[in-house]
Each structure stands twice: as C-alpha cells, then as structure tokens.
Amino acid sequence: MRMDRQLALYPGSFDPFTYGHLDVLERAFRLFGRIEVTVGIKAGREPLFTTEERCRLIRECTDHLEGVSVVAHEGLIVERAREVGAVALVRGLRQVSDFDAEFRMAFANRKLHPDLETVFLMTSEKYALVSATIVRDVHRWDGDASKFVPPPVVEALRHKPKDDAA
C-alpha cells in the first residue's frame, strides 16, 4: 500500500551511492509517495565525494523517480524530520550485523521524536555484500566498480584520484 501523502527520509552518507542504496530507495518509494534522500554532513570525516557531488550523483541516479528529492543535512535527523513533516525514516539492512547499530539508532531516534517511525528494508540479496567501503576499496585498487554503483557514479569515480578513496 502506497501512502501518497506521506514523506519519508532516507538518511545516509552515500559515499558513494551504490546499487544497494538505489534498491532500498526504489522499494521504499513504492511504500511512500515522497522520499527525501538526506545526505549527512559529518564533521571530522573526509569523504571520497564532497557533499555537493554526492547530492548531484544521487539526483542523476534517481531522476526516474518522480517524488524523490535530495538534500544535504548537518545535525540530528529527527530535527530534519520535524522540519519537513516526515513520518518515517527508511533504513536499509544488508546483513544481520547491520541490525545491531540500526536497532540502537532507531530507539534513540524514537526517544528524541516519538512520532517518527523507522522502517527497515532488507536490500535485495544480490546487493547484500555491496557497501560504499567496498566501492572505495575497489576504486583505490583500480578495479571495476560498475557492478556496485550506477553509471553516473562510475563516471565520477573515473575523475577521482585513487589516494582519495580511503
């Protein structure tokens, strides 16, 4: 059942945006009429792609999904949810090991914003082992990342120095 009037946030660092991220987003889009991909700005961490690059790449990868927006946000995700009237956070799970951290985060978010739900979606099994960390490692060692990321990200990786992929 699609809730056409409801907004969900899909927060993450998305450095870079992978096929696994896209898979979760497309399935969440079937549930919610509007989704904001909320790109987190984390102080103290040097990303491979700048915040602006990540937002642009996600827009390019999701231009087929009308109703998906992409914004950068620094701070608590529950504050962004309040600001835009979101009813849910979408979180992707790849493996059982993801659940522990996501479980704790969901309860912390519920304490901070009791009306905000967290919706967990399992990624498709073909993407269960895909992570942004793996993509950065493949890039660093000059491997073919095209099996893990959409074409706009593959193209952007071609222009990134290998030593930036830490």
Rosetta constraint file for C-alpha pairs under 8 A:
AtomPair CA 1 CA 30 HARMONIC 7.78 0.50
AtomPair CA 1 CA 31 HARMONIC 6.07 0.50
AtomPair CA 2 CA 30 HARMONIC 5.93 0.50
AtomPair CA 2 CA 31 HARMONIC 4.33 0.50
AtomPair CA 2 CA 32 HARMONIC 5.44 0.50
AtomPair CA 2 CA 33 HARMONIC 6.48 0.50
AtomPair CA 3 CA 31 HARMONIC 6.10 0.50
AtomPair CA 3 CA 32 HARMONIC 4.95 0.50
AtomPair CA 3 CA 33 HARMONIC 5.67 0.50
AtomPair CA 4 CA 32 HARMONIC 5.85 0.50
AtomPair CA 4 CA 33 HARMONIC 3.82 0.50
AtomPair CA 4 CA 34 HARMONIC 6.95 0.50
AtomPair CA 5 CA 32 HARMONIC 7.61 0.50
AtomPair CA 5 CA 33 HARMONIC 5.91 0.50
AtomPair CA 5 CA 34 HARMONIC 7.26 0.50
AtomPair CA 6 CA 32 HARMONIC 5.89 0.50
AtomPair CA 6 CA 33 HARMONIC 6.00 0.50
AtomPair CA 6 CA 34 HARMONIC 6.35 0.50
AtomPair CA 6 CA 86 HARMONIC 7.02 0.50
AtomPair CA 6 CA 87 HARMONIC 6.57 0.50
AtomPair CA 7 CA 32 HARMONIC 6.44 0.50
AtomPair CA 7 CA 33 HARMONIC 6.69 0.50
AtomPair CA 7 CA 34 HARMONIC 4.81 0.50
AtomPair CA 7 CA 35 HARMONIC 5.60 0.50
AtomPair CA 7 CA 36 HARMONIC 7.36 0.50
AtomPair CA 7 CA 85 HARMONIC 7.10 0.50
AtomPair CA 7 CA 86 HARMONIC 4.75 0.50
AtomPair CA 7 CA 87 HARMONIC 6.03 0.50
AtomPair CA 7 CA 88 HARMONIC 7.14 0.50
AtomPair CA 8 CA 32 HARMONIC 6.60 0.50
AtomPair CA 8 CA 34 HARMONIC 6.44 0.50
AtomPair CA 8 CA 35 HARMONIC 4.91 0.50
AtomPair CA 8 CA 36 HARMONIC 6.37 0.50
AtomPair CA 8 CA 86 HARMONIC 5.20 0.50
AtomPair CA 8 CA 87 HARMONIC 5.84 0.50
AtomPair CA 8 CA 88 HARMONIC 4.71 0.50
AtomPair CA 8 CA 89 HARMONIC 5.57 0.50
AtomPair CA 8 CA 90 HARMONIC 6.67 0.50
AtomPair CA 9 CA 35 HARMONIC 5.62 0.50
AtomPair CA 9 CA 36 HARMONIC 4.79 0.50
AtomPair CA 9 CA 37 HARMONIC 5.92 0.50
AtomPair CA 9 CA 38 HARMONIC 6.36 0.50
AtomPair CA 9 CA 81 HARMONIC 7.09 0.50
AtomPair CA 9 CA 86 HARMONIC 6.54 0.50
AtomPair CA 9 CA 88 HARMONIC 6.33 0.50
AtomPair CA 9 CA 89 HARMONIC 4.85 0.50
AtomPair CA 9 CA 90 HARMONIC 6.07 0.50
AtomPair CA 10 CA 25 HARMONIC 7.46 0.50
AtomPair CA 10 CA 35 HARMONIC 6.83 0.50
AtomPair CA 10 CA 36 HARMONIC 6.02 0.50
AtomPair CA 10 CA 37 HARMONIC 4.69 0.50
AtomPair CA 10 CA 38 HARMONIC 5.80 0.50
AtomPair CA 10 CA 89 HARMONIC 5.81 0.50
AtomPair CA 10 CA 90 HARMONIC 4.83 0.50
AtomPair CA 10 CA 91 HARMONIC 6.55 0.50
AtomPair CA 11 CA 37 HARMONIC 5.84 0.50
AtomPair CA 11 CA 38 HARMONIC 4.46 0.50
AtomPair CA 11 CA 39 HARMONIC 5.94 0.50
AtomPair CA 11 CA 40 HARMONIC 6.74 0.50
AtomPair CA 11 CA 77 HARMONIC 7.41 0.50
AtomPair CA 11 CA 89 HARMONIC 7.27 0.50
AtomPair CA 11 CA 90 HARMONIC 7.26 0.50
AtomPair CA 11 CA 91 HARMONIC 7.46 0.50
AtomPair CA 12 CA 37 HARMONIC 7.83 0.50
AtomPair CA 12 CA 38 HARMONIC 6.47 0.50
AtomPair CA 12 CA 39 HARMONIC 5.48 0.50
AtomPair CA 12 CA 40 HARMONIC 5.65 0.50
AtomPair CA 13 CA 39 HARMONIC 5.44 0.50
AtomPair CA 13 CA 40 HARMONIC 5.07 0.50
AtomPair CA 13 CA 41 HARMONIC 7.26 0.50
AtomPair CA 14 CA 18 HARMONIC 7.50 0.50
AtomPair CA 14 CA 21 HARMONIC 7.73 0.50
AtomPair CA 14 CA 39 HARMONIC 6.79 0.50
AtomPair CA 14 CA 54 HARMONIC 6.82 0.50
AtomPair CA 14 CA 132 HARMONIC 7.15 0.50
AtomPair CA 15 CA 47 HARMONIC 6.55 0.50
AtomPair CA 15 CA 48 HARMONIC 6.43 0.50
AtomPair CA 15 CA 49 HARMONIC 6.27 0.50
AtomPair CA 15 CA 54 HARMONIC 6.74 0.50
AtomPair CA 15 CA 132 HARMONIC 5.93 0.50
AtomPair CA 16 CA 48 HARMONIC 7.51 0.50
AtomPair CA 16 CA 49 HARMONIC 7.01 0.50
AtomPair CA 16 CA 54 HARMONIC 6.79 0.50
AtomPair CA 16 CA 132 HARMONIC 5.59 0.50
AtomPair CA 16 CA 135 HARMONIC 7.53 0.50
AtomPair CA 16 CA 136 HARMONIC 7.85 0.50
AtomPair CA 16 CA 149 HARMONIC 7.92 0.50
AtomPair CA 16 CA 153 HARMONIC 7.21 0.50
AtomPair CA 17 CA 21 HARMONIC 6.19 0.50
AtomPair CA 17 CA 22 HARMONIC 7.51 0.50
AtomPair CA 17 CA 54 HARMONIC 7.32 0.50
AtomPair CA 17 CA 57 HARMONIC 7.50 0.50
AtomPair CA 17 CA 58 HARMONIC 6.50 0.50
AtomPair CA 17 CA 132 HARMONIC 7.13 0.50
AtomPair CA 17 CA 149 HARMONIC 6.68 0.50
AtomPair CA 17 CA 150 HARMONIC 7.90 0.50
AtomPair CA 17 CA 153 HARMONIC 7.17 0.50
AtomPair CA 18 CA 22 HARMONIC 6.40 0.50
AtomPair CA 18 CA 130 HARMONIC 7.50 0.50
AtomPair CA 18 CA 131 HARMONIC 7.18 0.50
AtomPair CA 18 CA 132 HARMONIC 6.67 0.50
AtomPair CA 18 CA 148 HARMONIC 5.86 0.50
AtomPair CA 18 CA 149 HARMONIC 4.35 0.50
AtomPair CA 18 CA 150 HARMONIC 6.60 0.50
AtomPair CA 19 CA 23 HARMONIC 5.98 0.50
AtomPair CA 19 CA 127 HARMONIC 6.97 0.50
AtomPair CA 19 CA 130 HARMONIC 7.85 0.50
AtomPair CA 19 CA 148 HARMONIC 5.72 0.50
AtomPair CA 19 CA 149 HARMONIC 5.06 0.50
AtomPair CA 19 CA 150 HARMONIC 6.18 0.50
AtomPair CA 20 CA 24 HARMONIC 6.37 0.50
AtomPair CA 20 CA 123 HARMONIC 6.23 0.50
AtomPair CA 20 CA 124 HARMONIC 7.52 0.50
AtomPair CA 20 CA 127 HARMONIC 5.15 0.50
AtomPair CA 20 CA 128 HARMONIC 7.35 0.50
AtomPair CA 20 CA 130 HARMONIC 6.44 0.50
AtomPair CA 20 CA 131 HARMONIC 7.56 0.50
AtomPair CA 20 CA 148 HARMONIC 7.78 0.50
AtomPair CA 21 CA 25 HARMONIC 6.14 0.50
AtomPair CA 21 CA 92 HARMONIC 7.48 0.50
AtomPair CA 22 CA 26 HARMONIC 6.02 0.50
AtomPair CA 22 CA 61 HARMONIC 7.84 0.50
AtomPair CA 22 CA 62 HARMONIC 7.73 0.50
AtomPair CA 23 CA 27 HARMONIC 6.35 0.50
AtomPair CA 23 CA 123 HARMONIC 6.46 0.50
AtomPair CA 23 CA 124 HARMONIC 7.01 0.50
AtomPair CA 24 CA 28 HARMONIC 6.05 0.50
AtomPair CA 24 CA 92 HARMONIC 6.07 0.50
AtomPair CA 24 CA 121 HARMONIC 6.48 0.50
AtomPair CA 24 CA 122 HARMONIC 7.32 0.50
AtomPair CA 24 CA 123 HARMONIC 5.76 0.50
AtomPair CA 25 CA 29 HARMONIC 6.01 0.50
AtomPair CA 26 CA 30 HARMONIC 6.70 0.50
AtomPair CA 26 CA 65 HARMONIC 7.83 0.50
AtomPair CA 27 CA 31 HARMONIC 7.03 0.50
AtomPair CA 28 CA 32 HARMONIC 6.22 0.50
AtomPair CA 28 CA 35 HARMONIC 7.89 0.50
AtomPair CA 28 CA 90 HARMONIC 7.14 0.50
AtomPair CA 28 CA 121 HARMONIC 7.66 0.50
AtomPair CA 29 CA 33 HARMONIC 6.27 0.50
AtomPair CA 29 CA 34 HARMONIC 6.90 0.50
AtomPair CA 29 CA 35 HARMONIC 6.60 0.50
AtomPair CA 29 CA 68 HARMONIC 7.97 0.50
AtomPair CA 33 CA 67 HARMONIC 6.63 0.50
AtomPair CA 34 CA 67 HARMONIC 4.87 0.50
AtomPair CA 34 CA 68 HARMONIC 5.85 0.50
AtomPair CA 34 CA 69 HARMONIC 7.98 0.50
AtomPair CA 35 CA 67 HARMONIC 6.48 0.50
AtomPair CA 35 CA 68 HARMONIC 4.88 0.50
AtomPair CA 35 CA 69 HARMONIC 6.44 0.50
AtomPair CA 36 CA 68 HARMONIC 5.69 0.50
AtomPair CA 36 CA 69 HARMONIC 4.75 0.50
AtomPair CA 36 CA 70 HARMONIC 5.57 0.50
AtomPair CA 36 CA 71 HARMONIC 7.11 0.50
AtomPair CA 37 CA 68 HARMONIC 7.17 0.50
AtomPair CA 37 CA 69 HARMONIC 6.11 0.50
AtomPair CA 37 CA 70 HARMONIC 4.70 0.50
AtomPair CA 37 CA 71 HARMONIC 6.43 0.50
AtomPair CA 38 CA 70 HARMONIC 6.02 0.50
AtomPair CA 38 CA 71 HARMONIC 5.22 0.50
AtomPair CA 38 CA 72 HARMONIC 5.67 0.50
AtomPair CA 38 CA 73 HARMONIC 6.31 0.50
AtomPair CA 39 CA 51 HARMONIC 7.30 0.50
AtomPair CA 39 CA 54 HARMONIC 7.59 0.50
AtomPair CA 39 CA 55 HARMONIC 6.90 0.50
AtomPair CA 39 CA 70 HARMONIC 7.26 0.50
AtomPair CA 39 CA 71 HARMONIC 6.04 0.50
AtomPair CA 39 CA 72 HARMONIC 4.56 0.50
AtomPair CA 39 CA 73 HARMONIC 6.00 0.50
AtomPair CA 40 CA 51 HARMONIC 8.00 0.50
AtomPair CA 40 CA 72 HARMONIC 5.94 0.50
AtomPair CA 40 CA 73 HARMONIC 5.22 0.50
AtomPair CA 40 CA 74 HARMONIC 5.86 0.50
AtomPair CA 40 CA 75 HARMONIC 7.94 0.50
AtomPair CA 41 CA 51 HARMONIC 6.81 0.50
AtomPair CA 41 CA 72 HARMONIC 6.73 0.50
AtomPair CA 41 CA 73 HARMONIC 5.94 0.50
AtomPair CA 41 CA 74 HARMONIC 4.90 0.50
AtomPair CA 41 CA 75 HARMONIC 7.82 0.50
AtomPair CA 42 CA 74 HARMONIC 6.91 0.50
AtomPair CA 48 CA 136 HARMONIC 7.75 0.50
AtomPair CA 48 CA 160 HARMONIC 7.97 0.50
AtomPair CA 48 CA 164 HARMONIC 5.80 0.50
AtomPair CA 48 CA 165 HARMONIC 5.53 0.50
AtomPair CA 48 CA 166 HARMONIC 7.36 0.50
AtomPair CA 49 CA 53 HARMONIC 5.73 0.50
AtomPair CA 49 CA 54 HARMONIC 5.96 0.50
AtomPair CA 50 CA 54 HARMONIC 6.20 0.50
AtomPair CA 51 CA 55 HARMONIC 6.21 0.50
AtomPair CA 51 CA 72 HARMONIC 6.90 0.50
AtomPair CA 52 CA 56 HARMONIC 6.16 0.50
AtomPair CA 52 CA 72 HARMONIC 7.98 0.50
AtomPair CA 53 CA 57 HARMONIC 6.04 0.50
AtomPair CA 54 CA 58 HARMONIC 6.13 0.50
AtomPair CA 55 CA 59 HARMONIC 6.22 0.50
AtomPair CA 55 CA 70 HARMONIC 6.09 0.50
AtomPair CA 55 CA 71 HARMONIC 6.65 0.50
AtomPair CA 55 CA 72 HARMONIC 7.07 0.50
AtomPair CA 56 CA 60 HARMONIC 6.27 0.50
AtomPair CA 57 CA 61 HARMONIC 6.15 0.50
AtomPair CA 57 CA 152 HARMONIC 6.31 0.50
AtomPair CA 57 CA 153 HARMONIC 6.38 0.50
AtomPair CA 58 CA 62 HARMONIC 6.04 0.50
AtomPair CA 58 CA 70 HARMONIC 7.16 0.50
AtomPair CA 59 CA 63 HARMONIC 5.80 0.50
AtomPair CA 59 CA 69 HARMONIC 7.50 0.50
AtomPair CA 59 CA 70 HARMONIC 6.52 0.50
AtomPair CA 60 CA 152 HARMONIC 6.68 0.50
AtomPair CA 61 CA 150 HARMONIC 6.61 0.50
AtomPair CA 61 CA 151 HARMONIC 7.93 0.50
AtomPair CA 61 CA 152 HARMONIC 6.65 0.50
AtomPair CA 62 CA 68 HARMONIC 7.31 0.50
AtomPair CA 73 CA 77 HARMONIC 7.85 0.50
AtomPair CA 73 CA 80 HARMONIC 7.46 0.50
AtomPair CA 75 CA 79 HARMONIC 7.47 0.50
AtomPair CA 75 CA 80 HARMONIC 7.97 0.50
AtomPair CA 76 CA 80 HARMONIC 6.89 0.50
AtomPair CA 77 CA 81 HARMONIC 6.22 0.50
AtomPair CA 78 CA 82 HARMONIC 6.22 0.50
AtomPair CA 78 CA 109 HARMONIC 6.45 0.50
AtomPair CA 78 CA 112 HARMONIC 6.97 0.50
AtomPair CA 78 CA 113 HARMONIC 6.24 0.50
AtomPair CA 78 CA 116 HARMONIC 7.72 0.50
AtomPair CA 79 CA 83 HARMONIC 6.13 0.50
AtomPair CA 80 CA 84 HARMONIC 6.31 0.50
AtomPair CA 81 CA 85 HARMONIC 5.69 0.50
AtomPair CA 81 CA 86 HARMONIC 4.78 0.50
AtomPair CA 81 CA 87 HARMONIC 7.35 0.50
AtomPair CA 81 CA 88 HARMONIC 7.91 0.50
AtomPair CA 81 CA 116 HARMONIC 7.77 0.50
AtomPair CA 82 CA 86 HARMONIC 6.54 0.50
AtomPair CA 86 CA 116 HARMONIC 7.43 0.50
AtomPair CA 87 CA 115 HARMONIC 7.22 0.50
AtomPair CA 87 CA 116 HARMONIC 5.25 0.50
AtomPair CA 87 CA 117 HARMONIC 6.34 0.50
AtomPair CA 88 CA 116 HARMONIC 5.28 0.50
AtomPair CA 88 CA 117 HARMONIC 4.52 0.50
AtomPair CA 88 CA 118 HARMONIC 5.47 0.50
AtomPair CA 88 CA 119 HARMONIC 6.66 0.50
AtomPair CA 89 CA 116 HARMONIC 7.26 0.50
AtomPair CA 89 CA 117 HARMONIC 6.23 0.50
AtomPair CA 89 CA 118 HARMONIC 4.71 0.50
AtomPair CA 89 CA 119 HARMONIC 5.99 0.50
AtomPair CA 90 CA 118 HARMONIC 6.03 0.50
AtomPair CA 90 CA 119 HARMONIC 4.93 0.50
AtomPair CA 90 CA 120 HARMONIC 6.06 0.50
AtomPair CA 90 CA 121 HARMONIC 7.26 0.50
AtomPair CA 91 CA 102 HARMONIC 7.71 0.50
AtomPair CA 91 CA 118 HARMONIC 7.10 0.50
AtomPair CA 91 CA 119 HARMONIC 6.14 0.50
AtomPair CA 91 CA 120 HARMONIC 4.93 0.50
AtomPair CA 91 CA 121 HARMONIC 6.26 0.50
AtomPair CA 92 CA 120 HARMONIC 5.77 0.50
AtomPair CA 92 CA 121 HARMONIC 4.99 0.50
AtomPair CA 92 CA 122 HARMONIC 5.75 0.50
AtomPair CA 92 CA 123 HARMONIC 6.27 0.50
AtomPair CA 93 CA 98 HARMONIC 5.84 0.50
AtomPair CA 93 CA 99 HARMONIC 6.64 0.50
AtomPair CA 93 CA 120 HARMONIC 6.64 0.50
AtomPair CA 93 CA 121 HARMONIC 6.02 0.50
AtomPair CA 93 CA 122 HARMONIC 4.75 0.50
AtomPair CA 93 CA 123 HARMONIC 6.05 0.50
AtomPair CA 94 CA 98 HARMONIC 6.53 0.50
AtomPair CA 94 CA 122 HARMONIC 5.99 0.50
AtomPair CA 94 CA 123 HARMONIC 5.51 0.50
AtomPair CA 94 CA 125 HARMONIC 7.93 0.50
AtomPair CA 94 CA 127 HARMONIC 7.48 0.50
AtomPair CA 94 CA 128 HARMONIC 4.63 0.50
AtomPair CA 94 CA 129 HARMONIC 6.93 0.50
AtomPair CA 95 CA 99 HARMONIC 7.25 0.50
AtomPair CA 95 CA 128 HARMONIC 6.51 0.50
AtomPair CA 95 CA 129 HARMONIC 7.92 0.50
AtomPair CA 96 CA 100 HARMONIC 7.59 0.50
AtomPair CA 97 CA 101 HARMONIC 7.90 0.50
AtomPair CA 98 CA 102 HARMONIC 6.31 0.50
AtomPair CA 99 CA 103 HARMONIC 5.69 0.50
AtomPair CA 100 CA 104 HARMONIC 6.53 0.50
AtomPair CA 101 CA 105 HARMONIC 6.22 0.50
AtomPair CA 102 CA 106 HARMONIC 5.99 0.50
AtomPair CA 103 CA 107 HARMONIC 6.45 0.50
AtomPair CA 104 CA 108 HARMONIC 6.26 0.50
AtomPair CA 105 CA 109 HARMONIC 6.09 0.50
AtomPair CA 106 CA 110 HARMONIC 6.13 0.50
AtomPair CA 106 CA 118 HARMONIC 6.15 0.50
AtomPair CA 107 CA 111 HARMONIC 6.29 0.50
AtomPair CA 108 CA 112 HARMONIC 6.41 0.50
AtomPair CA 109 CA 113 HARMONIC 5.88 0.50
AtomPair CA 109 CA 114 HARMONIC 7.59 0.50
AtomPair CA 109 CA 116 HARMONIC 7.71 0.50
AtomPair CA 110 CA 114 HARMONIC 4.59 0.50
AtomPair CA 110 CA 115 HARMONIC 7.30 0.50
AtomPair CA 110 CA 116 HARMONIC 6.51 0.50
AtomPair CA 110 CA 117 HARMONIC 7.31 0.50
AtomPair CA 123 CA 127 HARMONIC 6.31 0.50
AtomPair CA 123 CA 128 HARMONIC 6.12 0.50
AtomPair CA 124 CA 128 HARMONIC 6.45 0.50
AtomPair CA 127 CA 148 HARMONIC 7.92 0.50
AtomPair CA 130 CA 134 HARMONIC 6.63 0.50
AtomPair CA 130 CA 135 HARMONIC 7.63 0.50
AtomPair CA 130 CA 148 HARMONIC 6.35 0.50
AtomPair CA 131 CA 135 HARMONIC 6.43 0.50
AtomPair CA 132 CA 136 HARMONIC 6.18 0.50
AtomPair CA 133 CA 137 HARMONIC 6.24 0.50
AtomPair CA 134 CA 138 HARMONIC 6.07 0.50
AtomPair CA 135 CA 139 HARMONIC 6.09 0.50
AtomPair CA 135 CA 145 HARMONIC 6.11 0.50
AtomPair CA 135 CA 148 HARMONIC 6.79 0.50
AtomPair CA 135 CA 149 HARMONIC 7.79 0.50
AtomPair CA 136 CA 140 HARMONIC 6.05 0.50
AtomPair CA 136 CA 165 HARMONIC 5.07 0.50
AtomPair CA 136 CA 166 HARMONIC 6.81 0.50
AtomPair CA 137 CA 141 HARMONIC 6.33 0.50
AtomPair CA 137 CA 165 HARMONIC 6.73 0.50
AtomPair CA 137 CA 166 HARMONIC 7.41 0.50
AtomPair CA 138 CA 142 HARMONIC 6.20 0.50
AtomPair CA 138 CA 143 HARMONIC 4.84 0.50
AtomPair CA 138 CA 144 HARMONIC 6.79 0.50
AtomPair CA 138 CA 145 HARMONIC 6.22 0.50
AtomPair CA 139 CA 143 HARMONIC 5.61 0.50
AtomPair CA 139 CA 144 HARMONIC 7.24 0.50
AtomPair CA 139 CA 145 HARMONIC 6.55 0.50
AtomPair CA 139 CA 157 HARMONIC 7.19 0.50
AtomPair CA 139 CA 162 HARMONIC 6.45 0.50
AtomPair CA 139 CA 165 HARMONIC 6.78 0.50
AtomPair CA 140 CA 162 HARMONIC 4.54 0.50
AtomPair CA 140 CA 163 HARMONIC 6.44 0.50
AtomPair CA 140 CA 164 HARMONIC 7.76 0.50
AtomPair CA 140 CA 165 HARMONIC 5.45 0.50
AtomPair CA 140 CA 166 HARMONIC 7.56 0.50
AtomPair CA 141 CA 162 HARMONIC 7.28 0.50
AtomPair CA 142 CA 162 HARMONIC 7.42 0.50
AtomPair CA 145 CA 149 HARMONIC 6.35 0.50
AtomPair CA 145 CA 154 HARMONIC 6.56 0.50
AtomPair CA 146 CA 150 HARMONIC 6.77 0.50
AtomPair CA 146 CA 151 HARMONIC 6.92 0.50
AtomPair CA 146 CA 154 HARMONIC 5.88 0.50
AtomPair CA 149 CA 153 HARMONIC 6.02 0.50
AtomPair CA 149 CA 154 HARMONIC 6.38 0.50
AtomPair CA 150 CA 154 HARMONIC 6.42 0.50
AtomPair CA 151 CA 155 HARMONIC 6.16 0.50
AtomPair CA 152 CA 156 HARMONIC 6.22 0.50
AtomPair CA 153 CA 157 HARMONIC 6.03 0.50
AtomPair CA 154 CA 158 HARMONIC 6.55 0.50
AtomPair CA 155 CA 159 HARMONIC 7.20 0.50
AtomPair CA 156 CA 160 HARMONIC 6.82 0.50
AtomPair CA 160 CA 164 HARMONIC 7.03 0.50
AtomPair CA 161 CA 165 HARMONIC 7.48 0.50
